[in-house]
Amino acid sequence: MIAALALTAALVAGDSLPLGEFLARVRDAHPQARQAEAARRQARADLRAARGGFDPYVQATWDFKRFKGIGYYDELDTRLVVPTPWGVDLKLGWERAAGAIINPERKTPGEGLLSAGVSLPIGPRLLMDERRTALRQSELALEGAEADADAALARLLQAAAQAWGSWYEAEARLRVAREGVALARFRLDAVRQRVAAGDAAAIDSLEARAEWEKRLLTEVEAVASLTAARLTVEAYLWDARGAPVPLADGARPVLAESDARGLAVAGAAAAVTASPDAIVRLARTHPAAQKARAQWLQAEAARRLALVQVLPSASAEVSALAAGRSLGALPSADEFDENDKASASVKVPLFARRELGRLRAAEERARQLAAERDRVERDVTVVVERAAVELRAVEAQRDGQARVLAATEALLAAEQRRFEIGESSLLIVNLRERAVLDERLRSAQLEGRRAAATGALAAALGTPQLLLGETVAAPRR
């Protein structure tokens, strides 16, 4: 909250906006980031609800009837049930039944009847049932939600980094355009003075004016591009209260931190793409792959439950009985066969059409999601390799572009000296100057592409933390 408010104040004051600071603001306050965090919390709440299926509970019933002064019955039945993750329920109960007219099988001693026992499934349901399946699916749903939130954040930061790169490029384009206009205007004034003094032909002033007019049009185009880029960046800025934040007129993109972050992402890319085994590990731990795997495991859990429902099921319940209210009143082992109660139930589906239909549907669902898991893992490897190639290409181009720019600036300086001593023409000087301005624009374009490529690779790696200068945690298993 404090960081978000501080950044809001910085934007209003018109300070510079580095890439890392911009992405941190997007991560902390953008609606999509908040939605991803809300999805995490919802999945955690669903898991908590599923775990509640194993919470102990107390159940009590009281039945009383009196008519014309005759107490027919007064029955109280209380039970404590403790479910366990193994499908066995522990039960402790106490009941008391009295009255003038009461079913003999319901009658209890005066101090009540205490019971303690277990209820357990017999057969396949000892391994899997609806309650444990729901818990497992909720655990997998949380894994999927966590992975989905990570992937959504990576996509968001990738788009934000691309928007910031476009903003940086547009700012640089406008600076270069204005520099070109200023140079052209200075040369136009100088040429006019030389024409007036008889040191240059009149056609040179027409050439200088045409160049100045052309660069004015370039400046107008650069202003329009910068306005569009600023609006795009502004769409990513929100405060901690969920209100959009305007981008101040004086705010400027700077490269104060992007180099270090780009190196961190490039280093991670080099480590990951160094060997096929590393790419395979990435494909299994990437957020998109983790989500696909969690969905497949959910389908597998549903398939196993459907298989259990096709088979015959049975359950049994055994309890020891004692008159009284204290656990110490329960019978010893040698008295158990005289003070006990037991029950059993069996269910055998004859046609099992509903159960078989559900099983077939669950099997097909699992097959579909297994194929989706394999596809996502393959797509992750391809996207990572492509993003790594793009970033390496941009880095190589930046190095070469710096040498090209230095060469064109040297040629312009030499041509300017030749023009001053009368060995060159204004046309050639303008051509050299246009080349320098074009190379400066290409340099700015490469810086913007580098920011976009860095964000794309961080998203492909599933590690947006690299863009924020944070340590990447070990992947969830």
PALUM-203650 format. One record per atom (N, C-alpha, C, O): x, y, z. Coordinates in steps of 0.2 Angstrom, whole numbers, plus 5000, padded with zeros to 4 digits. Each point is the difference from the previous one (the first is absolute). Layout:
residues N
XYZ/...
END
This chain:
residues 477
500449945000/499650065000/500450065000/499950054996/500649965008/500550055001/500450014993/500050064998/500249895000/500450004993/499650034995/500250044996/499149935003/499650024995/499850085001/500050034995/499949995011/499850075001/500750044998/499950064997/500749925005/500650044998/500150004993/500250064997/499649894999/500150004993/499550054997/500150044995/499349965008/499550054997/500250075001/499950044995/500449975011/500350075001/500550024995/500150054997/500349905001/500650014996/499750014993/500350054996/499249925002/499750014993/499750075000/500150044994/499649985011/499750075000/500550054999/500050054997/500649945007/500550055000/500450004993/500450044999/499549914997/500350004993/500749975000/500450024996/499849945009/500749975000/500049954995/499649984996/501150005003/500149944995/499749945003/499849995005/500049974990/499749935001/500449944997/499949994995/500549985009/500449954998/499649944999/499449995002/500849964994/499649944998/499849965006/499549985001/501050015003/499949965006/499550035005/499549965002/500550114999/499550035004/499350004997/499549995003/500550014990/499450004997/499649935000/499449995002/501149964997/499749935001/499849985007/499549975001/500850065004/499849995007/499450035001/499549975004/500450094994/499350035000/499449964997/499549995003/500749984991/499549964997/499849945004/499549985001/501149995001/499949945004/499650015007/499649965002/500550105001/499650015006/499350025000/499649995004/500350054990/499350045000/499649984994/499450025000/500849954995/499649994994/499449965001/500149955004/499350064993/499549965002/500149934998/499849955004/500550034990/500249934999/500449975005/499949945001/500650095002/500449975005/499649995006/500049955004/499550104998/499649995006/499549944999/499849965004/500050034989/499549954999/500449935001/499749955002/500950054995/500449945001/500149985008/499949945002/500250115002/500149995007/499349985003/500049965004/499550074994/499349985002/499949924998/499749975004/500550014990/499949934998/500449955005/499849955002/500850085000/500449965005/499649995006/499949945003/499850125000/499749995006/499349965000/499949965004/499850044990/499449964999/500249935000/499649965003/500950024994/500249935000/500249985007/499949945002/500450105002/500249985006/499449995005/500049965004/499550094995/499449995003/499649934998/499749975005/500350024989/499749934998/500449945003/499649965002/501050054998/500449945004/499850005007/499949945003/500150115000/499850005007/499349975001/499949965005/499650064991/499349975000/500149924999/499649975003/500850014992/500149934999/500349965006/499849955002/500750095001/500249975007/499549995005/500149965005/499450094995/499550005005/499649935000/499649995005/500449974989/499749945000/500349955005/499749955001/500950065002/500349965005/500050035007/500349975004/499350084996/499950035007/499649965005/499449984997/500850015009/499549975005/499450045001/500050064999/499449905002/499450045001/499649965006/500149945001/499550105002/499549975005/499350014997/499850054997/499849895004/499450004998/499549985006/500249955003/499350084998/499549995005/499350004998/499850054996/499849905006/499250014999/499749985006/500249965004/499250084997/499649995006/499249994998/499850044996/499949905006/499349994998/499649995006/500249975005/499350074996/499650005006/499250004998/499850034995/499849925008/499350004999/499649995007/500249965003/499350084998/499650005006/499350014997/499950054997/499649915005/499350014998/499649985006/500049945002/499550115000/499649995005/500349975007/499849965003/500850084998/500449985006/500449945000/500349995005/499749984989/500449945000/500650014996/500050034994/500649965009/500650014996/500249944996/500249955002/499650064991/500149944996/500849984999/500249945002/500250114997/500749994999/500450065001/499750064999/500949945004/500550055000/500749974998/500349975004/499950054990/500649974997/500550054999/499850064997/500849935005/500650054998/500549964998/500249955002/500150074992/500549964996/500650054998/499850044996/500849955007/500550054998/500649954997/500149955003/500350084992/500549974997/500650044999/499950064998/500749925003/500650034997/500349964995/500249945001/499950094993/500349964994/500650044998/500150064999/500449905001/500750024998/500249974993/500349945000/499650094995/500249974993/500850005000/500350045003/500049914993/500750004999/500150004993/499649984996/501150035002/500150004993/500149934997/500050004994/499949955010/500049934997/499349974999/500049944998/499550105002/499349984999/499749975006/499449984999/500950015007/499849985006/499750055004/500450055001/499049945002/499750055004/500049985007/499849945001/500550095004/499949995007/499450035003/499950064999/499749905005/499450025002/499949995008/500249955002/499650105001/499849995008/499350035001/499950064998/499749905005/499350025001/499849995007/500249955003/499250094999/499749985006/499350024999/499850054997/499749905005/499350004999/499649985006/500349965004/499250084997/499549985005/499350004998/499850054996/499849905005/499350004998/499649975006/500249955003/499350094999/499549985005/499350024998/499950044995/499649935009/499350024998/499649945002/500249945000/499250085000/499549945002/499849964994/499949945000/500150094994/499949964994/500650014995/500150054997/500349905003/500750014996/500149934997/499949955003/500450054991/500249944996/500649975005/500550035001/499449915000/500549965005/500750014997/500550005004/499649994989/500750004998/500350075001/500650014999/499050045002/500350075001/500150015008/500450055001/499449915003/500050015007/500850005003/500349954997/499950095007/500650005003/500050005007/499550015003/501149975000/500050015008/499950075002/500050054996/499949965010/499850065003/500650054999/499850064999/500849925002/500650054999/500250014993/500450034998/499249944997/500150004993/500549954997/500249965004/499950044990/500449954996/500550034997/499950044995/500749945006/500650034997/500349954995/500049945001/500250094993/500249954994/500750044998/500050064999/500449904999/500750024997/500249954994/500049945002/500150084992/500149954995/500350044994/500250065000/499849904994/500350024994/499549984994/499749955001/500350104994/499749984994/500550004994/500350054999/499749904997/500550004995/499749964994/499649965000/500750074994/499749974994/500449934999/500649995002/499149974994/500449944998/500049994993/499550014996/501149975001/500150004993/500450064997/500350035004/499549994990/500450054997/499950075003/500450045000/499049975004/499950075003/500450015006/500150055002/500349905000/500550005005/500650054997/500350035004/499849974990/500550034997/499850074997/500450055000/499049964998/499750064997/499350015001/499649954999/500250115002/499350015001/499950074998/500550044998/498849995002/499950064998/500350065004/500250054997/499949945010/500350055004/500750014999/500250054999/500249895000/500750014999/500150024993/500550044998/499149944997/500150034993/499950075000/500350044996/499249995007/499950075000/500650045003/500150054998/500249925008/500550035003/500650004995/500450054999/499749904997/500649994996/499950054994/500550034998/498949974999/499850054995/500150075002/500250044996/499649985010/500150075003/500850015000/500250064999/500249895004/500750025000/500350014993/500450044999/499449924996/500250014993/499750064997/500450044997/499049985005/499850074998/500450055002/500150054997/500149955010/500450055002/500750014996/500250054999/500149895000/500650004996/499950034993/500450044998/499049944999/499850034994/499950085000/500250044996/499549985009/499950075001/500650045001/500150064998/500449915006/500650035002/500450014993/500350054998/499749904998/500450004994/499650054995/500450034996/499049975004/499650044995/500150075002/500150054996/500049975011/500150075002/500750024998/500150054998/500449905003/500750024998/500050014992/500350054998/499449914998/500050014993/499650064998/500350044995/499249985008/499650064999/500550065001/500050054997/500349955009/500550055002/500550014995/500250054998/500149895000/500550014995/499850034993/500350044997/499149945001/499750034994/499950075001/500150044995/499649985010/499950075002/500750045000/500050064997/500549925006/500650035000/500450004994/500350054998/499549904998/500350004993/499750064996/500450034996/498949975004/499750054996/500250075003/500150054996/500049965010/500250065003/500750024998/500150064998/500449895002/500650024998/500050024992/500450044999/499249934997/500050024993/499750075000/500350034996/499249985008/499850074999/500550055003/500050064997/500349935008/500650045002/500550014995/500350054999/499949894997/500550014995/499850044994/500350044998/499049965001/499750044994/500150075003/500150054996/499749965010/500050075003/500850034999/500150064998/500349905004/500750025000/500250024993/500450054999/499449904996/500250014993/499750074998/500350044996/499149975005/499650064998/500350065003/500150054996/500149955010/500450065003/500650014997/500250064998/500249895000/500650014997/499950024992/500450044998/499149944999/499950024993/499850085000/500250034996/499449995009/499950075001/500650045001/500150054997/500349935008/500750035001/500450014994/500350054998/499749894998/500450004994/499750054995/500350044996/499049965003/499750044995/500150075002/500150044995/499849985011/500150075002/500850024999/500150064998/500349905003/500750014999/500150014993/500450054998/499349914998/500150014992/499750074998/500350034996/499149995007/499750064998/500450065002/500150054996/500249945010/500550065003/500650004995/500250064998/500149895000/500650004996/499850034993/500350044997/499149935000/499850034994/499950075000/500150044995/499549995010/499950075001/500750045001/500050054997/500449925007/500750045000/500350004993/500350054999/499749894998/500350004993/499750054995/500350034996/499049975005/499650054995/500250075001/500150044996/500049985011/500250075001/500750014998/500150064997/500349895004/500750014998/500150014992/500350044998/499349924999/500050004992/499750074998/500350034995/499249995008/499750064998/500550065001/500150054996/500349955009/500550055001/500549994995/500350064997/499949885001/500649994995/499750034993/500450024996/499049965003/499750024993/500050085000/500150034995/499750005011/499950075000/500750034999/500150064997/500449915005/500750025000/500349984993/500650034999/499149944997/500249984994/500549945000/500449984995/499649985011/500549945000/499749944998/500349955000/499050054999/499749944998/499450014995/499850064999/500049894997/499550014995/499350005003/499949985006/499750064991/499350015003/499649935000/499649995005/500649964991/499749945000/500149965007/499749965002/500950065001/500249965006/499550025006/499849965004/499950104996/499550025005/499449964999/499649995004/500250004989/499449964999/500149935002/499549975003/501150004996/500149935002/500050005008/499749955003/500650105001/499950005007/499350015002/499949975006/499750074991/499350015002/499649944999/499649985005/500549984990/499749944998/500149955006/499649965002/501150035000/500249965005/499750015006/499749965004/500250114998/499750025006/499349985001/499749985005/499950044989/499349985000/499949935000/499549975004/500949994993/500049925001/500049985007/499749965002/500850075001/500149985007/499550025005/499849975005/499950094993/499450025004/499449955000/499749995005/500249984989/499549954999/500249945004/499549975003/501150014997/500249945004/499950025008/499849955003/500350114999/499950025007/499349995002/499849975005/499750054990/499349995001/499849935001/499649985004/500749984992/499849935000/500349975007/499749965003/500950064999/500349985006/499650025006/499949965005/499850104995/499650025005/499349965001/499849985005/499950004989/499449965000/500249935003/499649975004/501050004994/500249935002/500150005008/499849965003/500550104999/500150005007/499450015004/499949975006/499650074992/499450005003/499649945001/499849985005/500249984989/499749935001/500449955004/499749975004/501050044996/500349955005/499950025007/500049965004/500050114998/499950025006/499349975003/499949985006/499650034989/499349975002/500049935002/499749985004/500749984992/500049935001/500449995007/499749955003/500850084998/500349995007/499650025005/500049975006/499650094994/499650025005/499449955002/499850005005/500049964990/499549955001/500249955005/499649965003/501150034998/500349955005/500050035007/500249965004/499750114997/500250035006/499450005004/499550044998/500549945008/499450005005/500350015007/500649985001/499050055003/500350015007/499749945005/499749964997/500550045009/499949955005/499249995001/499849955003/499850114996/499349995001/499649984994/499450005000/501049984995/499649984994/499850054995/499549994996/500850075005/499850064995/500550014995/500649995002/499350034992/500550014995/500450065001/499850055003/500849944996/500550065001/500250034994/500349974995/499750105004/500250034994/500750004999/500450015005/499949994989/500750014999/500250075000/499750034995/500749995009/500150085000/500450024994/500449964997/499550105001/500350034994/500849995000/500349994995/500050025011/500749995001/500349935001/500650005000/499049955000/500249935001/500449984994/499850014994/500849965007/500449984994/500349935002/500149985005/499949984990/500349935001/500750005000/500350044996/500149935008/500750005001/500249935000/499749955002/501050044996/500349935000/500449995006/500549965000/499350075006/500449995006/500149935002/500649985002/498949984997/500049935003/499949954995/500149945001/499750084993/499849954995/500649954998/499949944998/500750095002/500649964998/500149945004/500149954998/499950075009/500149945005/499549954999/500149945001/499350084998/499449965000/500149964994/499949944999/500350094995/500149964994/500549955000/499949954998/500650075006/500649955001/499749945004/500249944999/499450075006/499849955004/499549954996/500149945001/499550094995/499649964996/500449964995/499949944999/500650104998/500449964995/500449955003/500149944997/500150075009/500449955004/499649945001/500249944999/499250075003/499549945002/499849974993/500049935000/499950104995/499949974994/500649964997/499949944998/500750085003/500649964998/500049945004/500249954998/499750055009/500049955004/499549944998/500149945000/499350094999/499449954998/500149974993/499949945000/500350104995/500149974994/500749974998/500149984995/500350015011/500749984998/499949924999/500549984996/499049995006/500049924998/499349984999/499550045003/500449914994/499349974999/499749985007/499450015000/501049975004/499749985007/499750065003/499549995004/500950064996/499750065003/499450034997/499550025004/500449974990/499450024997/499449955002/499450035001/500749914999/499549955002/499850025008/499450005001/501150015003/499850025007/499650075000/499550005004/500650044992/499650064999/499349994998/499650025003/500449944992/499349984997/499649975005/499450005000/500949975005/499649965006/499850055006/499549995003/500950064997/499950055006/499750064998/499950055004/500149974990/499750064997/499350015003/499649955000/500150115002/499350005002/499549984996/499549965002/500650054991/499549974996/500049925000/499449975000/501250005000/500049935000/499849975007/499649955000/500550095005/499749985007/499350005000/499749965003/500050094994/499350005000/499749954996/499549965002/500850024992/499749954996/500149935004/499649964999/500950035004/500249945004/499549995006/499749955001/500150115002/499550005006/499349984997/499749965003/500250074991/499349984998/500049934998/499449965000/501150014997/500049934998/500049965006/499649955000/500750065006/500049965006/499350015003/499849955003/499950114996/499350005003/499549954996/499649975003/500550034990/499649954996/500249935002/499549965000/501150025002/500249945002/499749985007/499749945001/500250115003/499749985007/499349994998/499749955003/499950094993/499349984998/500049944997/499549965001/500950024995/500049934997/500049945005/499749964999/500850055005/500149955006/499349995004/499849955002/499950114999/499450005004/499549974996/499649965003/500350054991/499549974996/500149924999/499549975000/501150015000/500249935000/499749975006/499849945000/500450095006/499749975006/499350005001/499749955002/499950094995/499350005000/499749954996/499449985001/501049994994/499749954996/500149935004/499549964999/501050035005/500049945004/499650005006/499750055002/500149895000/499649995006/500350035006/500650005001/499050035003/500250045006/499749975006/499449975000/501050035006/499749975006/500350055006/500650034999/499149975006/500250035006/499849975006/499549965000/500950055006/499849975006/500150055006/500450044999/499249955006/500150045006/500049955006/499549965001/501050055004/500049965006/500150055006/500450044999/499249955006/500150045006/499949965006/499649955000/500850075005/499949975007/499550045004/500050064999/499649915005/499550035004/500149995007/500349965003/499550095001/500050005007/499550055003/499850054997/499949935009/499550045004/500450065003/500549985004/499450084995/500350055004/500250064995/499850004994/500650045009/500250064996/500850014999/500250044996/500149925007/500850005001/500349954995/499749945000/500850084997/500449954996/500249945004/500249954997/500050065009/500249955004/499549945001/500249955002/499250074997/499449955000/500049954994/499749955001/500750064994/500049964994/500349935002/500449995005/499349964992/500249935002/500749984998/500350034995/500049935009/500749974998/500049964994/499449984997/501250005000/500049964994/499649935001/499749984995/500449995011/499649935001/499350015001/499649954999/500150115002/499350025001/499750034993/499450015000/501050004995/499850034994/499449964997/499650034997/500549915003/499549964996/499350005003/499549974998/500550055009/499350015003/499750075000/499450015002/501050044996/499850075000/500250034994/500550045000/499249954995/500250034993/499450004996/499549975001/500650074993/499550004995/500450014993/500550035000/499249944995/500450004994/499550014994/499449985001/500850054993/499550004994/500550004994/500650015001/499149964994/500350004993/499650014995/499449995000/500850044994/499650014994/500449994994/500650015000/499149974995/500349984994/499650034994/499350005000/501050024995/499750034994/500349974994/500650014999/499049964997/500349964994/499650034994/499449984999/500850064997/499750034994/499949944995/500549964998/498950034999/499949944996/500250024992/500349964997/499450105001/500250024993/500650055000/500450004996/499550045009/500650065001/500050044994/500650024998/498949994998/500050044994/500250085002/500550034997/499349995009/500250075001/500750005003/500450054998/499849905006/500750005002/500549994994/500550035000/499349934995/500449984995/500150064995/500550024997/498950025002/500050064996/500550055003/500450034997/499549985010/500550055003/500749984999/500450045000/499749895001/500749984999/500350014993/500650035000/499049964995/500350014993/500150084999/500550024997/499050025006/500150074999/500650025003/500450054998/499749935009/500650025003/500749984997/500550035000/499549914997/500649974996/500150044994/500650024999/498950004998/500150054994/500350075002/500450024997/499350005008/500250075003/500749995002/500450054998/499849905005/500749995002/500550004994/500550035000/499349934995/500450004994/500150064996/500550024998/498950025002/500150074997/500550045004/500450044997/499549965009/500550055004/500749975000/500450045001/499749904998/500749975000/500350034993/500550025000/499149984995/500250024993/500150085001/500550024997/499150015007/500150085001/500650015004/500450054998/499849915007/500650015004/500649994995/500550045001/499549914995/500649994995/500150054996/500550034998/498950004999/500050064995/500350065004/500450034997/499449985009/500250065003/500850005002/500350054999/499949895003/500749995001/500450014994/500550035000/499349954994/500350014994/500050074998/500550034998/498950005003/500050084998/500550045004/500250054998/499849935008/500550045005/500750004997/500350055000/499949894999/500749994997/500150044994/500550034999/499049974996/500150044994/500050075001/500450044998/499149995007/500050075001/500650025004/500350064998/500049905006/500650025004/500650014995/500450055000/499749904995/500550004995/499950064996/500550044998/498949985000/499950054995/500250075004/500350044997/499449975009/500250065004/500750015001/500350055000/500149895002/500750015001/500350024994/500550045000/499349934994/500450024994/499850074998/500550044998/498949995003/499950074999/500450045005/500350054997/499749945009/500450045005/500850004998/500350055000/499949894998/500850004998/500150044994/500550034999/499049974996/500150034994/499950085001/500450044997/499249985008/500050075001/500650025004/500250064998/500149905006/500650025003/500650014995/500450055001/499649904995/500550014995/499950064995/500550034998/498949985000/499950064996/500150075004/500350044997/499649965009/500250065004/500750015000/500350064999/500149895002/500850014999/500250024993/500450055000/499349924995/500250024994/499750074998/500350044997/499149985006/499750064998/500450065003/500150054997/500249945009/500550055003/500650014996/500250064999/500049894998/500650014995/499850044994/500350044997/499149945000/499850044994/499850075002/500250044996/499549975009/499950075002/500650045001/500050064998/500549915005/500650045001/500450024993/500250054999/499749904996/500350014994/499650054996/500350054997/499149955003/499650054996/500150075003/500050054997/500149965010/500150065003/500750034998/500150064999/500449895000/500650024998/500050034993/500350054998/499349914998/499950024993/499750074999/500250044996/499349975008/499750075000/500450055002/500150064997/500349935008/500550055003/500550024994/500250064999/500149894998/500450014994/499750044994/500350044997/499149945002/499650034994/499950075002/500050054996/499849965010/499950075003/500750054999/499950054998/500649925003/500750044999/500150014993/500250054998/499749904998/500050014993/499650054997/500250044995/499249965008/499550054997/500250075002/499950054996/500449965010/500250065003/500650034996/500150064999/500349904998/500650024995/499850004993/500450014996/498949985003/499850004993/500149944995/500050014994/500249935009/500149944997/499449964999/500149944997/499450075006/499449965000/499450054999/500050065000/499449904999/499450044999/499549995006/500149955004/499450094996/499550005006/499649934999/499849985005/500150004989/499649944999/500449945003/499649965003/501050044996/500449945003/500050015008/499949955003/500250114999/499950015008/499449975002/499949975006/499550054991/499449985002/499949935000/499749975005/500650004990/499949924999/500449975006/499849955003/500850084999/500449975005/499650015007/500049965004/499750104997/499650015006/499449965001/499849985005/499950014989/499449955000/500249935002/499749975004/500950014994/500249945002/500249995007/499849955003/500450105000/500250005007/499350005004/499949965005/499650084993/499450005003/499649945000/499749975005/500450004989/499749934999/500349955004/499749965003/501050044998/500349955004/499850015008/500049955004/499950114998/499850025007/499349975001/499949985005/499750034990/499349975000/500149925001/499649975004/500850004992/500149935001/500249985006/499849955003/500750095000/500249985007/499450015005/500049955004/499650104995/499550005005/499549954999/499749975005/500250014989/499549944998/500349945003/499649965003/501050034997/500349945003/500050005007/499849945003/500250115001/499950015007/499349985002/499949965004/499650064992/499349985001/499949934998/499749975004/500650004991/499949934999/500449965005/499749955002/500850085001/500349965005/499649995006/500049955004/499750114998/499549995006/499449954999/499849965004/500050054989/499449954999/500349934999/499649955003/501050044995/500349934999/500149975007/499949945002/500350115003/500249985007/499349975003/500049955003/499550094996/499449985003/499749944997/499749965004/500450034990/499749944996/500449945003/499749955001/501050065000/500349945002/499949985008/499949945001/500050115003/499849995007/499349975000/499949955004/499750074992/499349974999/500149924998/499649965003/500850034992/500149944997/500349955006/499849945000/500650095003/500449965006/499549995006/500149965004/499350084996/499649995006/500350035006/499849995005/500650064994/500450035006/499950084999/500650034999/498950005002/499950075000/500450045005/500150065000/500149905005/500450035006/500750034997/500250045003/500049934992/500750024997/499950074998/500550045001/498949984996/499950074998/500050055006/500150064999/499749915007/499950045006/500650005004/500150035005/500549944993/500650005004/499949955006/500450015005/499249944995/499849965005/500349934999/500249984994/500049985012/500249944999/499549954998/499450005002/500749964993/499549954998/500049945004/500549975002/498950025001/499949945005/500149934996/499950004994/500249955010/500149944997/499349984998/499550015003/500449954991/499349984997/499749965005/500349965003/499050044997/499649965004/500049934997/500049994993/500049965011/500049934997/499349975000/499949954998/
END
